Amino acid sequence: MKLIIAIIQDADNDRVSAALTDEKYRVTFIASTGGFLRSGRSTLLIGTEEDRVARA
């Protein structure tokens, strides 16, 4: 089992999370802030098997 930590823009969260769960990935979302102008970010924790990491 592998853990992928992905930091994305809030605007992309619903689309990315839905695509991952449709492909049967385990996804946990954490709201976060920081970076340029303290804009909203989403941190996704994605659990997957090693052979599915590249596809995720």
C-alpha positions as CSV (number, residue, x, y, z in Angstrom):
1,M,0.0,0.0,0.0
2,K,1.3,3.5,-0.9
3,L,0.2,6.9,0.2
4,I,0.1,9.8,-2.2
5,I,-0.2,13.4,-0.8
6,A,-1.5,15.8,-3.4
7,I,-2.0,19.5,-2.9
8,I,-4.4,21.1,-5.3
9,Q,-6.5,24.2,-5.7
10,D,-9.9,24.3,-4.0
11,A,-11.6,24.8,-7.3
12,D,-10.3,21.5,-8.6
13,N,-11.1,19.4,-5.5
14,D,-14.6,18.1,-6.4
15,R,-13.5,17.1,-9.9
16,V,-10.3,15.4,-8.9
17,S,-11.9,13.7,-5.9
18,A,-14.8,12.4,-8.0
19,A,-12.4,11.1,-10.7
20,L,-10.3,9.3,-8.1
21,T,-13.2,7.7,-6.3
22,D,-14.7,6.6,-9.7
23,E,-11.5,4.7,-10.3
24,K,-11.8,3.1,-6.8
25,Y,-9.0,5.0,-5.1
26,R,-9.3,5.7,-1.4
27,V,-9.3,9.5,-0.9
28,T,-9.4,11.7,2.2
29,F,-9.6,15.5,1.8
30,I,-8.1,18.1,4.2
31,A,-8.8,21.8,3.7
32,S,-5.5,23.8,3.9
33,T,-4.3,27.3,3.2
34,G,-0.9,28.8,2.3
35,G,1.2,29.7,-0.6
36,F,0.7,32.7,-2.8
37,L,-1.8,35.2,-1.3
38,R,-2.9,32.6,1.3
39,S,-5.3,31.1,-1.3
40,G,-7.4,28.0,-0.5
41,R,-5.9,24.6,-1.1
42,S,-7.0,21.1,-0.7
43,T,-4.7,18.3,0.4
44,L,-5.7,14.9,-0.8
45,L,-4.5,11.8,0.9
46,I,-4.8,8.9,-1.6
47,G,-4.2,5.3,-0.6
48,T,-3.5,2.8,-3.4
49,E,-1.5,-0.3,-4.3
50,E,2.0,0.2,-5.7
51,D,1.1,-0.8,-9.2
52,R,-1.7,1.9,-9.4
53,V,0.5,4.9,-8.3
54,A,1.3,6.1,-11.8
55,R,-2.3,6.1,-12.9
56,A,-3.5,8.1,-9.8
